[in-house]
Amino acid sequence: MHLQLDGRGPLHAQLTRALKSAVFAGRVSQGARLPATRQLARELGVSRNTVLAAYDQLRAEGFVDGRVGSGSYVTPPVQSARPIHGVDAPLPAQSQFARRARVIHDHLRIPGRNIPGIRYAFQYGVPLTNPALTSAWSRELAHAAAYTSPTYPPSQGLLALREAVCDYLGRRRGVQAQPEDVVIVHGTQQAVALTARVLLDPGDEVVLEEPHYSAMREALQIHGANVRTVGVDAQGLICDDLPLPAPKLVCVTPSHQFPSGAVLSLQRRLALIDYARRNGSWILEDDYDGEFRYDARPLAALRSLDDSARVIYVGTFSKVMFPSLRLGYAVVPPGLRGDFVNAKWQDDFGSCGIEQAALARFIGDGGFERHLRRTWKTLKERRAALLNGLKRCSNGRLQINDSRAGMHLVVWLKGRNAEQGDAFIARARSLGLGLYPIRPYYLDPPDRAGLLLGFGALSVAEINEAVALFETCLDESV
């Protein structure tokens, strides 16, 4: 019997699908006897257990009738179970949510992050590889797997992790919080989604910084929020431009504005909190990489100044450890605590208990802060290499926004418009250099050539080689 396995999933599942397809296509007629399990296993080069599992599944679904001492025979398939012609063709969006998602962020049509032929990629969000962290995390996971309860974890998060988060935030970010105020989430993106679900109805207005983190904007827009933007300057969000009537929610990155790198001044921090208090607005503070400052100690968070319980403080371990961890936290006002826990329960019941337990122990025994110190030192060296290289090749052709923090830089190509910037990026890619425009981080992008250069994943040597290619592109396009 000729059967084509599709390569997706376990072998027994592939074989089950192949046999069903043969039945539907008429290659195996009604009442026909299927090959003996040993014979089919030899023909396909699989184990007999694989064939037995596939036959058992077909019997359970009514496709095959097993007769003792005789074999397995194909039964008449149910007519309605036949594949519908064009079943893989796209259907009209079935809900307003789906329609908004297709317009705003159609994940199936967005190209992947990996571009063939790229040797050096200044891709923001790619993690720094740290073998010491990998080893330490493996040990913590093994310990947690042995000692963590197999029952569902609390939807709000394990108490041990919430306590560790509170202790860390109090010492490092000036945020005084109780464990009952903390909700453990799957990173910043889920925190934004839960905030939208708790605070916003479709059509409610939200203010974002301009420029801003595009994934946050898309999450809010897919939820149905009406997003508008307020500009930033060297002191962060321009609070005097905040609209009246006020929005339901203002989203900010005060410690290290994304992507410009500006730090929200104390005067504006106080003004923003006062604005929210007077107008009944909420503030979402995204502190995505506040740990990494290279000129001073990390700044106290906006939440530490909030005396009116209007700030929802969001942090993530995905940026400072590795993205696949998918753990973060939201410190929520006491009056919203129950609503956030309800939303988290509805979304996924709760984050993985084993990984939460491992992280709580990693923070508690000092491993997390040792990792931060090593990472800070490495990032500082890489940032210095990139800055020095860009300054050497600039010759007045670049405007470099030095934020003295984080894992990226913003660079503007002087005198070039957005179209010329795209041509510059295309030329760099032809040389194996991955450059990425800043334009996607604007709701209303300027007609300027700007780049967002993430340096976390490149060594100092790689950065030096990448800057040499960058200079080649600059020289060619004079």
FENURSUL-V90062 format. One record per backbone hydrogen bond with DSSP energy under -1.0 kcal/mol. CO is the residue of the C=O (numbers start at 0). NH is the residue of the N-H. If there is no record, write none. Layout:
BEGIN
((CO,NH) (CO,NH))
END
This chain:
BEGIN
((9,13) (10,14) (11,15) (12,16) (13,17) (14,18) (15,19) (16,20) (17,21) (18,22) (19,23) (20,24) (21,26) (21,27) (22,25) (28,31) (31,73) (35,39) (36,40) (37,41) (38,42) (39,43) (40,44) (40,45) (46,50) (47,51) (48,52) (49,53) (50,54) (51,55) (52,56) (53,57) (54,58) (55,59) (56,60) (57,62) (57,63) (58,61) (62,74) (64,72) (66,69) (66,70) (70,66) (71,33) (72,64) (73,30) (77,80) (78,81) (83,86) (85,88) (94,98) (95,99) (96,100) (97,101) (98,102) (99,103) (100,104) (104,106) (105,108) (114,117) (119,433) (120,122) (121,453) (122,125) (129,133) (130,134) (131,135) (132,136) (133,137) (134,138) (135,139) (136,140) (137,141) (138,142) (139,143) (140,144) (141,145) (142,146) (143,147) (153,156) (155,183) (157,161) (158,162) (159,163) (160,164) (161,165) (162,166) (163,167) (164,168) (165,169) (166,170) (167,171) (168,172) (168,174) (172,300) (177,180) (178,181) (180,331) (182,329) (184,186) (184,327) (186,190) (187,191) (188,192) (189,193) (190,194) (191,195) (192,196) (193,197) (194,198) (195,199) (200,203) (203,225) (204,247) (204,248) (205,227) (206,250) (207,229) (209,231) (212,216) (213,217) (214,218) (215,219) (216,220) (217,221) (218,222) (219,224) (223,202) (225,205) (227,207) (229,209) (230,237) (232,235) (234,264) (235,232) (236,238) (237,240) (238,241) (247,281) (248,206) (249,283) (251,285) (253,263) (256,260) (261,256) (264,268) (265,269) (266,270) (267,271) (268,272) (269,273) (270,274) (271,275) (272,276) (273,277) (274,278) (275,279) (275,280) (281,249) (282,311) (283,251) (284,313) (288,291) (290,292) (291,405) (300,303) (301,304) (302,305) (309,282) (311,284) (312,330) (313,286) (314,328) (316,320) (321,324) (322,325) (326,316) (327,184) (328,314) (329,182) (330,312) (332,335) (335,339) (336,340) (337,341) (338,342) (339,343) (340,344) (341,345) (342,346) (343,347) (344,348) (351,355) (352,356) (353,357) (354,358) (355,359) (356,360) (357,361) (358,362) (359,363) (360,364) (361,367) (362,365) (365,369) (366,370) (367,371) (368,372) (369,373) (370,374) (371,375) (372,376) (373,377) (374,378) (375,379) (376,380) (377,381) (378,382) (379,383) (380,384) (381,385) (382,386) (383,387) (384,388) (385,389) (386,390) (387,391) (388,392) (393,396) (396,413) (398,411) (399,401) (403,293) (406,454) (408,452) (409,400) (410,450) (411,398) (412,415) (415,448) (416,420) (417,421) (418,422) (419,423) (420,424) (421,425) (422,426) (423,427) (424,428) (425,429) (427,432) (428,431) (431,118) (431,119) (433,121) (435,451) (437,440) (438,441) (440,211) (445,447) (448,412) (449,437) (450,410) (452,408) (454,457) (458,462) (459,463) (460,464) (461,465) (462,466) (463,467) (464,468) (465,469) (466,470) (467,471) (468,472) (469,473) (470,474) (471,475) (472,476))
END
